[in-house]
Amino acid sequence: MRAEWETERKFVVTGVPDGLLETRKSVPVRQGFLSSDGERHVKICDEGGIFTMMVKQGFGFKQQNTNVDISADQFEQLWPLTKHMRVEKQRYRLGHMGHNLVLDVFAGHLAPLILVEVEFDSEMHSRQFLPPDFAEFEVTHRREYQLAHLAKCGLPDSLALMSCHY
């Protein structure tokens, strides 16, 4: 079991530059939430055949993640419990000015959403980061772009925000 504090920023991508993803290999990702309560979420993840259970606490720049490796069988046994709180996407890893970006192209009820996240070793470094041009606007502190909220409520819009409560 690994518990780590992470500092991250998240941005919406409205247009991927031509050719950016064609030369990179994506990894299919399935995530499902077993529990979502305020700022604590328990989810399972299949990222290209690597299975984990994660507990995420916090919101915004700084969050604590605890990850536990699980087997494929354990994942498949738990997956039905996530029926109404799932996310599926293609994940790309990109370099940008010495940073590792994670670009997620969502499928299903969250298409055509594309988000890019970057993790930092400190809050100071996160504030100094200059995002790539295709990172249109920052959503780090917007709850409607938190993965648990997206899984439960779908794409953000004013009607969805008014009708979705935790």
C-alpha positions in Angstrom: 0.0 0.0 0.0 1.3 3.4 -1.0 0.0 6.7 0.5 1.4 9.8 -1.2 0.5 13.5 -1.3 0.4 14.9 -4.7 0.1 18.4 -6.1 -1.6 18.6 -9.5 -3.2 20.9 -11.9 -6.0 20.0 -14.4 -7.0 21.7 -17.6 -9.7 21.2 -20.2 -8.5 20.6 -23.8 -10.9 21.8 -26.5 -8.7 21.0 -29.5 -5.8 18.6 -29.7 -3.1 19.9 -32.2 -2.9 17.9 -35.4 -0.5 15.0 -35.2 0.0 15.2 -31.4 -1.6 11.9 -30.5 -1.0 10.0 -33.8 2.6 9.2 -32.8 1.8 8.2 -29.3 0.4 5.0 -27.9 -2.7 5.3 -25.7 -3.7 3.0 -22.8 -7.3 2.2 -22.2 -8.5 3.1 -18.7 -11.6 2.0 -16.8 -12.3 3.6 -13.5 -15.3 3.0 -11.2 -16.2 4.5 -7.9 -17.2 2.3 -5.0 -17.7 5.3 -2.7 -17.8 9.0 -3.1 -18.3 11.2 0.0 -17.3 14.9 -0.2 -13.6 15.0 -0.5 -12.9 11.2 -0.1 -13.4 8.8 -2.9 -12.7 5.1 -3.3 -12.3 3.8 -6.8 -10.9 0.9 -8.7 -8.9 1.3 -11.9 -7.8 -0.9 -14.8 -5.1 1.0 -16.6 -4.0 -1.2 -19.5 -4.2 -4.4 -17.4 -2.7 -2.9 -14.2 -5.4 -3.1 -11.5 -5.5 -0.9 -8.4 -7.8 0.4 -5.7 -7.4 4.0 -4.7 -8.5 6.2 -1.9 -8.3 9.9 -2.8 -8.7 12.6 -0.1 -8.6 16.3 -0.7 -9.5 18.7 -3.5 -7.7 21.2 -5.6 -3.9 21.5 -5.7 -3.0 19.1 -2.9 -4.5 15.6 -2.5 -3.5 12.4 -0.7 -3.7 9.2 -2.7 -3.5 5.7 -1.2 -3.1 3.0 -3.8 -3.4 -0.8 -3.3 -2.6 -3.3 -6.1 -5.4 -5.7 -6.7 -5.7 -8.7 -9.0 -7.7 -8.8 -12.2 -10.2 -11.2 -10.5 -10.7 -8.8 -7.6 -11.2 -5.9 -10.1 -13.9 -7.9 -12.0 -15.6 -8.9 -8.7 -15.8 -5.2 -7.7 -16.6 -3.7 -11.1 -20.4 -4.4 -10.9 -20.6 -2.3 -7.7 -19.5 0.7 -9.7 -22.4 0.5 -12.2 -23.6 4.1 -12.1 -20.2 5.7 -11.4 -17.9 4.8 -14.1 -15.4 6.5 -16.5 -13.8 5.1 -19.6 -11.1 6.9 -21.5 -7.9 6.6 -23.5 -4.8 7.9 -21.7 -1.8 9.4 -23.4 1.4 10.4 -21.7 3.2 13.5 -23.1 6.3 15.5 -22.3 6.1 19.3 -22.0 9.0 21.5 -20.9 10.3 18.9 -18.5 6.9 17.9 -17.2 5.0 14.7 -17.7 1.4 15.4 -18.8 -1.4 12.9 -18.7 -4.0 13.6 -21.4 -7.3 11.7 -21.0 -9.7 11.4 -24.0 -13.1 10.4 -22.4 -15.5 8.0 -24.0 -19.2 7.1 -23.5 -21.3 9.6 -21.5 -18.3 11.9 -21.1 -17.3 12.2 -24.7 -16.0 14.6 -26.1 -14.3 15.7 -22.9 -10.5 15.9 -22.9 -8.6 16.7 -19.8 -4.9 17.1 -19.2 -3.3 16.8 -15.8 0.2 17.4 -14.6 1.7 16.5 -11.2 4.4 18.5 -9.3 6.7 17.9 -6.4 5.6 21.1 -4.7 2.9 23.7 -4.8 5.4 26.4 -5.7 6.4 24.4 -8.8 2.8 24.0 -9.7 2.3 27.8 -9.7 5.3 28.3 -11.9 4.0 25.9 -14.6 3.1 27.3 -18.0 0.6 25.0 -19.6 0.7 24.0 -23.3 -1.4 26.1 -25.7 -3.9 23.3 -26.1 -4.7 23.4 -22.3 -7.6 25.9 -22.8 -8.7 26.6 -19.3 -7.8 25.4 -15.8 -10.4 23.4 -13.8 -8.2 22.3 -10.8 -10.5 23.9 -8.3 -13.8 23.3 -10.1 -15.7 20.4 -8.4 -17.7 19.6 -11.6 -14.5 18.5 -13.2 -13.5 16.2 -10.3 -13.5 12.6 -11.6 -16.1 11.4 -9.1 -18.5 14.2 -10.1 -18.0 13.4 -13.8 -18.6 9.7 -13.2 -21.8 10.4 -11.3 -23.2 13.5 -13.0 -21.8 13.5 -16.5 -20.5 16.4 -18.5 -20.6 19.7 -16.7 -23.4 22.1 -17.5 -25.7 24.4 -15.5 -28.6 21.9 -15.4 -26.4 19.0 -14.4 -24.8 21.1 -11.6 -28.2 22.1 -10.2 -29.6 18.5 -10.2 -26.6 16.6 -8.8 -26.0 16.6 -5.1 -23.6 14.5 -2.9 
